[in-house]
């Protein structure tokens, strides 16, 4: 399933959460955007060469950099193997 529209909405939610200073909500939006990026990569990356060349997992990078002090991040790290693997590799 193409998650491009959901990705746009989560990124908008992330922007609004950052503007209001709600770091927990921002972390949640960032995580969900990362999951959309991941789904799109596996769905579209197989047939779209341009997508393969784009920076992959940008929202996981943002999450690690900007939201690693949030409670949501700590919980997600325990629950999501993809995030945990990413954090341990990069």
N, CA, C and O atoms as a GROMACS GRO file, in nm:
protein
  360
    1UNK      N    1   0.084  -0.118   0.000
    1UNK     CA    2   0.000   0.000   0.000
    1UNK      C    3   0.089   0.125   0.000
    1UNK      O    4   0.182   0.136   0.080
    2UNK      N    5   0.060   0.215  -0.087
    2UNK     CA    6   0.136   0.340  -0.099
    2UNK      C    7   0.102   0.431   0.019
    2UNK      O    8  -0.014   0.467   0.040
    3UNK      N    9   0.202   0.468   0.095
    3UNK     CA   10   0.183   0.552   0.214
    3UNK      C   11   0.225   0.697   0.191
    3UNK      O   12   0.249   0.770   0.287
    4UNK      N   13   0.235   0.738   0.067
    4UNK     CA   14   0.283   0.873   0.036
    4UNK      C   15   0.194   0.981   0.099
    4UNK      O   16   0.246   1.078   0.154
    5UNK      N   17   0.064   0.965   0.091
    5UNK     CA   18  -0.027   1.065   0.147
    5UNK      C   19  -0.017   1.069   0.299
    5UNK      O   20  -0.016   1.176   0.359
    6UNK      N   21  -0.010   0.952   0.360
    6UNK     CA   22   0.004   0.945   0.506
    6UNK      C   23   0.136   1.011   0.549
    6UNK      O   24   0.141   1.081   0.650
    7UNK      N   25   0.241   0.988   0.472
    7UNK     CA   26   0.372   1.049   0.502
    7UNK      C   27   0.360   1.201   0.505
    7UNK      O   28   0.412   1.265   0.596
    8UNK      N   29   0.293   1.258   0.406
    8UNK     CA   30   0.274   1.403   0.401
    8UNK      C   31   0.200   1.452   0.526
    8UNK      O   32   0.237   1.553   0.585
    9UNK      N   33   0.097   1.380   0.566
    9UNK     CA   34   0.017   1.421   0.681
    9UNK      C   35   0.097   1.410   0.812
    9UNK      O   36   0.089   1.498   0.897
   10UNK      N   37   0.174   1.304   0.827
   10UNK     CA   38   0.256   1.290   0.949
   10UNK      C   39   0.365   1.396   0.954
   10UNK      O   40   0.396   1.447   1.062
   11UNK      N   41   0.422   1.430   0.841
   11UNK     CA   42   0.523   1.537   0.839
   11UNK      C   43   0.462   1.672   0.875
   11UNK      O   44   0.525   1.754   0.941
   12UNK      N   45   0.338   1.695   0.831
   12UNK     CA   46   0.267   1.818   0.869
   12UNK      C   47   0.240   1.818   1.019
   12UNK      O   48   0.257   1.920   1.086
   13UNK      N   49   0.198   1.703   1.072
   13UNK     CA   50   0.177   1.691   1.216
   13UNK      C   51   0.306   1.715   1.294
   13UNK      O   52   0.305   1.779   1.399
   14UNK      N   53   0.417   1.665   1.242
   14UNK     CA   54   0.547   1.687   1.304
   14UNK      C   55   0.580   1.836   1.308
   14UNK      O   56   0.626   1.887   1.410
   15UNK      N   57   0.556   1.903   1.198
   15UNK     CA   58   0.582   2.048   1.192
   15UNK      C   59   0.500   2.124   1.296
   15UNK      O   60   0.553   2.209   1.367
   16UNK      N   61   0.373   2.092   1.305
   16UNK     CA   62   0.285   2.160   1.400
   16UNK      C   63   0.326   2.128   1.544
   16UNK      O   64   0.328   2.217   1.629
   17UNK      N   65   0.358   2.003   1.572
   17UNK     CA   66   0.399   1.963   1.707
   17UNK      C   67   0.528   2.035   1.747
   17UNK      O   68   0.542   2.078   1.862
   18UNK      N   69   0.620   2.049   1.654
   18UNK     CA   70   0.745   2.121   1.683
   18UNK      C   71   0.716   2.267   1.713
   18UNK      O   72   0.774   2.324   1.805
   19UNK      N   73   0.628   2.328   1.634
   19UNK     CA   74   0.594   2.469   1.653
   19UNK      C   75   0.530   2.495   1.789
   19UNK      O   76   0.550   2.600   1.849
   20UNK      N   77   0.453   2.398   1.837
   20UNK     CA   78   0.386   2.415   1.966
   20UNK      C   79   0.470   2.365   2.082
   20UNK      O   80   0.433   2.381   2.198
   21UNK      N   81   0.584   2.304   2.052
   21UNK     CA   82   0.674   2.256   2.157
   21UNK      C   83   0.636   2.123   2.218
   21UNK      O   84   0.688   2.085   2.323
   22UNK      N   85   0.546   2.051   2.154
   22UNK     CA   86   0.503   1.920   2.205
   22UNK      C   87   0.598   1.812   2.153
   22UNK      O   88   0.574   1.754   2.047
   23UNK      N   89   0.705   1.787   2.227
   23UNK     CA   90   0.809   1.694   2.183
   23UNK      C   91   0.760   1.550   2.175
   23UNK      O   92   0.804   1.475   2.088
   24UNK      N   93   0.671   1.510   2.264
   24UNK     CA   94   0.618   1.373   2.261
   24UNK      C   95   0.536   1.349   2.134
   24UNK      O   96   0.552   1.247   2.067
   25UNK      N   97   0.449   1.444   2.102
   25UNK     CA   98   0.369   1.432   1.980
   25UNK      C   99   0.459   1.438   1.857
   25UNK      O  100   0.436   1.366   1.760
   26UNK      N  101   0.559   1.524   1.860
   26UNK     CA  102   0.652   1.533   1.748
   26UNK      C  103   0.724   1.400   1.727
   26UNK      O  104   0.742   1.356   1.614
   27UNK      N  105   0.765   1.337   1.836
   27UNK     CA  106   0.832   1.207   1.826
   27UNK      C  107   0.739   1.102   1.766
   27UNK      O  108   0.782   1.021   1.684
   28UNK      N  109   0.613   1.104   1.806
   28UNK     CA  110   0.515   1.008   1.752
   28UNK      C  111   0.494   1.031   1.603
   28UNK      O  112   0.493   0.936   1.525
   29UNK      N  113   0.478   1.156   1.563
   29UNK     CA  114   0.460   1.188   1.421
   29UNK      C  115   0.583   1.149   1.340
   29UNK      O  116   0.572   1.096   1.230
   30UNK      N  117   0.699   1.175   1.395
   30UNK     CA  118   0.824   1.142   1.327
   30UNK      C  119   0.836   0.991   1.309
   30UNK      O  120   0.876   0.944   1.203
   31UNK      N  121   0.801   0.915   1.412
   31UNK     CA  122   0.805   0.769   1.404
   31UNK      C  123   0.710   0.717   1.298
   31UNK      O  124   0.747   0.631   1.217
   32UNK      N  125   0.589   0.768   1.297
   32UNK     CA  126   0.491   0.722   1.198
   32UNK      C  127   0.534   0.761   1.057
   32UNK      O  128   0.513   0.685   0.962
   33UNK      N  129   0.594   0.879   1.041
   33UNK     CA  130   0.648   0.919   0.911
   33UNK      C  131   0.759   0.823   0.869
   33UNK      O  132   0.770   0.788   0.752
   34UNK      N  133   0.841   0.783   0.965
   34UNK     CA  134   0.949   0.687   0.935
   34UNK      C  135   0.892   0.554   0.887
   34UNK      O  136   0.945   0.493   0.795
   35UNK      N  137   0.784   0.509   0.950
   35UNK     CA  138   0.722   0.385   0.907
   35UNK      C  139   0.664   0.398   0.766
   35UNK      O  140   0.670   0.304   0.687
   36UNK      N  141   0.609   0.515   0.734
   36UNK     CA  142   0.558   0.540   0.598
   36UNK      C  143   0.673   0.538   0.498
   36UNK      O  144   0.661   0.479   0.390
   37UNK      N  145   0.785   0.603   0.533
   37UNK     CA  146   0.903   0.600   0.445
   37UNK      C  147   0.948   0.458   0.419
   37UNK      O  148   0.979   0.420   0.306
   38UNK      N  149   0.950   0.380   0.525
   38UNK     CA  150   0.994   0.242   0.513
   38UNK      C  151   0.900   0.161   0.424
   38UNK      O  152   0.945   0.087   0.336
   39UNK      N  153   0.770   0.175   0.445
   39UNK     CA  154   0.673   0.104   0.361
   39UNK      C  155   0.686   0.145   0.215
   39UNK      O  156   0.684   0.060   0.126
   40UNK      N  157   0.700   0.275   0.190
   40UNK     CA  158   0.714   0.322   0.052
   40UNK      C  159   0.842   0.270  -0.012
   40UNK      O  160   0.843   0.238  -0.130
   41UNK      N  161   0.948   0.262   0.066
   41UNK     CA  162   1.074   0.211   0.012
   41UNK      C  163   1.057   0.067  -0.036
   41UNK      O  164   1.098   0.032  -0.147
   42UNK      N  165   0.996  -0.016   0.048
   42UNK     CA  166   0.980  -0.156   0.010
   42UNK      C  167   0.878  -0.173  -0.102
   42UNK      O  168   0.892  -0.262  -0.185
   43UNK      N  169   0.776  -0.089  -0.103
   43UNK     CA  170   0.674  -0.098  -0.207
   43UNK      C  171   0.723  -0.041  -0.340
   43UNK      O  172   0.715  -0.106  -0.444
   44UNK      N  173   0.773   0.082  -0.335
   44UNK     CA  174   0.808   0.154  -0.457
   44UNK      C  175   0.954   0.139  -0.497
   44UNK      O  176   0.988   0.151  -0.615
   45UNK      N  177   1.040   0.114  -0.401
   45UNK     CA  178   1.184   0.108  -0.428
   45UNK      C  179   1.222  -0.001  -0.526
   45UNK      O  180   1.323   0.010  -0.595
   46UNK      N  181   1.144  -0.105  -0.532
   46UNK     CA  182   1.174  -0.216  -0.621
   46UNK      C  183   1.156  -0.177  -0.768
   46UNK      O  184   1.218  -0.237  -0.856
   47UNK      N  185   1.073  -0.079  -0.792
   47UNK     CA  186   1.048  -0.043  -0.932
   47UNK      C  187   1.082   0.102  -0.965
   47UNK      O  188   1.074   0.143  -1.080
   48UNK      N  189   1.121   0.180  -0.865
   48UNK     CA  190   1.150   0.321  -0.888
   48UNK      C  191   1.296   0.349  -0.853
   48UNK      O  192   1.332   0.362  -0.736
   49UNK      N  193   1.379   0.357  -0.955
   49UNK     CA  194   1.523   0.378  -0.936
   49UNK      C  195   1.549   0.509  -0.862
   49UNK      O  196   1.639   0.516  -0.777
   50UNK      N  197   1.473   0.613  -0.892
   50UNK     CA  198   1.493   0.743  -0.827
   50UNK      C  199   1.472   0.731  -0.676
   50UNK      O  200   1.545   0.792  -0.599
   51UNK      N  201   1.372   0.654  -0.634
   51UNK     CA  202   1.345   0.637  -0.492
   51UNK      C  203   1.462   0.566  -0.423
   51UNK      O  204   1.497   0.599  -0.310
   52UNK      N  205   1.521   0.470  -0.491
   52UNK     CA  206   1.635   0.398  -0.433
   52UNK      C  207   1.753   0.492  -0.409
   52UNK      O  208   1.832   0.471  -0.317
   53UNK      N  209   1.765   0.596  -0.491
   53UNK     CA  210   1.877   0.687  -0.480
   53UNK      C  211   1.855   0.797  -0.376
   53UNK      O  212   1.950   0.866  -0.338
   54UNK      N  213   1.732   0.814  -0.330
   54UNK     CA  214   1.704   0.915  -0.228
   54UNK      C  215   1.759   0.869  -0.094
   54UNK      O  216   1.776   0.749  -0.070
   55UNK      N  217   1.786   0.964  -0.009
   55UNK     CA  218   1.830   0.930   0.126
   55UNK      C  219   1.719   0.850   0.195
   55UNK      O  220   1.604   0.893   0.199
   56UNK      N  221   1.755   0.735   0.247
   56UNK     CA  222   1.657   0.643   0.303
   56UNK      C  223   1.654   0.654   0.455
   56UNK      O  224   1.757   0.675   0.518
   57UNK      N  225   1.537   0.642   0.511
   57UNK     CA  226   1.514   0.649   0.655
   57UNK      C  227   1.552   0.784   0.716
   57UNK      O  228   1.612   0.790   0.823
   58UNK      N  229   1.516   0.890   0.648
   58UNK     CA  230   1.546   1.023   0.700
   58UNK      C  231   1.474   1.050   0.831
   58UNK      O  232   1.529   1.117   0.919
   59UNK      N  233   1.353   1.000   0.846
   59UNK     CA  234   1.279   1.026   0.970
   59UNK      C  235   1.337   0.948   1.088
   59UNK      O  236   1.331   0.996   1.201
   60UNK      N  237   1.393   0.829   1.064
   60UNK     CA  238   1.463   0.760   1.173
   60UNK      C  239   1.584   0.841   1.216
   60UNK      O  240   1.615   0.848   1.335
   61UNK      N  241   1.653   0.904   1.120
   61UNK     CA  242   1.767   0.989   1.155
   61UNK      C  243   1.723   1.109   1.239
   61UNK      O  244   1.786   1.143   1.339
   62UNK      N  245   1.613   1.173   1.196
   62UNK     CA  246   1.560   1.287   1.270
   62UNK      C  247   1.517   1.244   1.410
   62UNK      O  248   1.543   1.314   1.508
   63UNK      N  249   1.453   1.130   1.418
   63UNK     CA  250   1.406   1.082   1.547
   63UNK      C  251   1.524   1.060   1.642
   63UNK      O  252   1.518   1.100   1.758
   64UNK      N  253   1.628   0.997   1.593
   64UNK     CA  254   1.745   0.971   1.677
   64UNK      C  255   1.811   1.103   1.720
   64UNK      O  256   1.850   1.119   1.836
   65UNK      N  257   1.821   1.196   1.627
   65UNK     CA  258   1.890   1.322   1.653
   65UNK      C  259   1.809   1.416   1.744
   65UNK      O  260   1.863   1.475   1.837
   66UNK      N  261   1.679   1.429   1.716
   66UNK     CA  262   1.599   1.533   1.782
   66UNK      C  263   1.508   1.485   1.895
   66UNK      O  264   1.469   1.564   1.980
   67UNK      N  265   1.475   1.356   1.898
   67UNK     CA  266   1.373   1.310   1.992
   67UNK      C  267   1.419   1.195   2.081
   67UNK      O  268   1.337   1.128   2.144
   68UNK      N  269   1.549   1.172   2.088
   68UNK     CA  270   1.600   1.059   2.166
   68UNK      C  271   1.581   1.078   2.316
   68UNK      O  272   1.600   0.983   2.392
   69UNK      N  273   1.544   1.196   2.360
   69UNK     CA  274   1.522   1.220   2.503
   69UNK      C  275   1.375   1.204   2.542
   69UNK      O  276   1.341   1.218   2.660
   70UNK      N  277   1.289   1.174   2.446
   70UNK     CA  278   1.146   1.162   2.477
   70UNK      C  279   1.113   1.022   2.528
   70UNK      O  280   1.182   0.925   2.499
   71UNK      N  281   1.006   1.017   2.604
   71UNK     CA  282   0.956   0.888   2.654
   71UNK      C  283   0.910   0.801   2.536
   71UNK      O  284   0.932   0.680   2.536
   72UNK      N  285   0.845   0.862   2.438
   72UNK     CA  286   0.799   0.786   2.324
   72UNK      C  287   0.916   0.718   2.252
   72UNK      O  288   0.906   0.602   2.214
   73UNK      N  289   1.024   0.789   2.234
   73UNK     CA  290   1.143   0.733   2.167
   73UNK      C  291   1.193   0.610   2.244
   73UNK      O  292   1.221   0.507   2.184
   74UNK      N  293   1.204   0.622   2.374
   74UNK     CA  294   1.253   0.509   2.455
   74UNK      C  295   1.161   0.389   2.441
   74UNK      O  296   1.208   0.275   2.431
   75UNK      N  297   1.029   0.413   2.440
   75UNK     CA  298   0.934   0.304   2.423
   75UNK      C  299   0.943   0.244   2.283
   75UNK      O  300   0.944   0.122   2.267
   76UNK      N  301   0.951   0.329   2.183
   76UNK     CA  302   0.958   0.282   2.044
   76UNK      C  303   1.086   0.201   2.021
   76UNK      O  304   1.085   0.102   1.948
   77UNK      N  305   1.193   0.242   2.083
   77UNK     CA  306   1.320   0.171   2.071
   77UNK      C  307   1.308   0.027   2.123
   77UNK      O  308   1.368  -0.065   2.068
   78UNK      N  309   1.231   0.010   2.228
   78UNK     CA  310   1.209  -0.124   2.285
   78UNK      C  311   1.117  -0.208   2.197
   78UNK      O  312   1.135  -0.330   2.186
   79UNK      N  313   1.020  -0.143   2.134
   79UNK     CA  314   0.915  -0.214   2.060
   79UNK      C  315   0.944  -0.235   1.911
   79UNK      O  316   0.896  -0.332   1.852
   80UNK      N  317   1.020  -0.146   1.852
   80UNK     CA  318   1.040  -0.149   1.707
   80UNK      C  319   1.182  -0.196   1.674
   80UNK      O  320   1.279  -0.124   1.695
   81UNK      N  321   1.191  -0.316   1.622
   81UNK     CA  322   1.320  -0.372   1.584
   81UNK      C  323   1.390  -0.292   1.476
   81UNK      O  324   1.513  -0.283   1.475
   82UNK      N  325   1.313  -0.235   1.383
   82UNK     CA  326   1.374  -0.156   1.276
   82UNK      C  327   1.443  -0.032   1.332
   82UNK      O  328   1.554   0.001   1.292
   83UNK      N  329   1.376   0.037   1.425
   83UNK     CA  330   1.436   0.155   1.486
   83UNK      C  331   1.558   0.115   1.568
   83UNK      O  332   1.662   0.180   1.562
   84UNK      N  333   1.545   0.010   1.644
   84UNK     CA  334   1.657  -0.037   1.725
   84UNK      C  335   1.777  -0.074   1.639
   84UNK      O  336   1.890  -0.036   1.671
   85UNK      N  337   1.754  -0.146   1.531
   85UNK     CA  338   1.864  -0.182   1.439
   85UNK      C  339   1.926  -0.058   1.379
   85UNK      O  340   2.049  -0.049   1.369
   86UNK      N  341   1.843   0.038   1.339
   86UNK     CA  342   1.893   0.161   1.280
   86UNK      C  343   1.982   0.237   1.378
   86UNK      O  344   2.092   0.281   1.344
   87UNK      N  345   1.933   0.252   1.501
   87UNK     CA  346   2.008   0.327   1.603
   87UNK      C  347   2.142   0.259   1.632
   87UNK      O  348   2.243   0.327   1.650
   88UNK      N  349   2.142   0.127   1.635
   88UNK     CA  350   2.266   0.055   1.663
   88UNK      C  351   2.364   0.058   1.546
   88UNK      O  352   2.485   0.045   1.568
   89UNK      N  353   2.316   0.076   1.426
   89UNK     CA  354   2.405   0.079   1.307
   89UNK      C  355   2.456   0.218   1.276
   89UNK      O  356   2.567   0.233   1.226
   90UNK      N  357   2.375   0.321   1.304
   90UNK     CA  358   2.412   0.456   1.262
   90UNK      C  359   2.427   0.544   1.381
   90UNK      O  360   2.458   0.662   1.367
   0.00000   0.00000   0.00000
